Amino acid sequence: MTTQVETALRGPEAFAMARKALIDMEAAGVWPTPLNFELWLHYIGDPEGPLGKEMSRLLASSDPFTEGTSEMLAAEYLPRGRLSDEIRDVGAVLNRELSSMSDAIAHAKKSQAAYGVTLADASASIEKVAQPEDLREVVSGLSDATTRIQKENSALESRLDASTKEVARLREHLEQVRRDAMTDALTNLANRKAFDEELLRACEVADANKSTVCLAVLDIDHFKRFNDTWGHQTGDQVLRYVASVIGRVAKSPRVAARYGGEEFAIIFANESTAMVEVALNRIRQEIGARSLRRRSTNDDLGAVTISAGLAQRHPGESGSSLLDRADGALYVSKRNGRNLVTNAENVAEAA
Ligand code: C2E
């Protein structure tokens, strides 16, 4: 949570803010889940901030405010705070681990130095040995010192082993946090942030290797009507269904993402537009072939269809220009009756 909201929640207006959040959520017809509560606290705490403005816009529109909408808003506007909290926690553990390791190493160094002194003393004493008892005393002193240093070395070894394991665990945890920050929670596809990064990377690789990138944008037809008729929970299931088909067809090295509410996008590297069209038509046909059922009532929901647009990148073209052209092709699919795939190249030719 931002410092501004956190401070307000410890101030005199804290309870009024929390009450208002609940009342406003009820008025907007959303459940008071922890995520929605967090979003509304931000909204109330900073209505003119980027999240506040986007929420005002969404609430003023007739679009439904679904669990998916909340997830999208959180991914877009809240992740940094969450991510940095997690990273801070991991960082604190890592710091403790490192300082305890360096204490152990410093202690071991001191012990080694002391052992060196003991050896030097012993060697000096041996020079002066006159009686066998004196020799026994020197050897016994050396043996004690060696046992001590062996024990300390073995303790240090165990400590280093434990630290190595802890660092590996932290690394795995950080990797999970990074994956979560890049994943759309509803559909498990990449989120917009991850997609934007991948697109940038794909463009750089294409420029360096003189290779191709194709971008496809897919949108569920009449999704709003579907949501209004069957409710948001069923709408979310439809998003999951469409995403599951897209994910199956657009497996790595293709990159599939949920780009916005009911909009998805796929990056195809080094594939001809003909291959991309085949893949998109497969997705389109597979999605449209199944009649869905409403889980709560078993009502027949019928089939959903998707429209798609694709564009092949021109050498040196930016990701956003490529996205605009793919969007333009998607628009043509919608205009020509939906449940279609359109190649931007044909749009340009027709224009
Ligand atoms: P989910 O409900 O978590 O289901 C995950 C997967 O479990 C499904 O992947 C499917 O392979 C299997 N599965 C779940 N329920 C059934 C079932 O009643 N019969 C059969 N044969 N398999 C089942 P799939 O098909 O890719 O669907 C992914 C997600 O799409 C589902 O997640 C659900 O959220 C949504 N979905 C798919 N079909 C329908 C449907 O007919 N109605 C609704 N409301 N949602 C659906």
Boltz pocket constraint, residues with backbone or C-beta under 6 A from the ligand:
constraints:
  - pocket:
      binder: B
      contacts: [[A, 234], [A, 236], [A, 237], [A, 238], [A, 240], [A, 241], [A, 242], [A, 244], [A, 245], [A, 291], [A, 292], [A, 293], [A, 294], [A, 295]]
      max_distance: 6.0
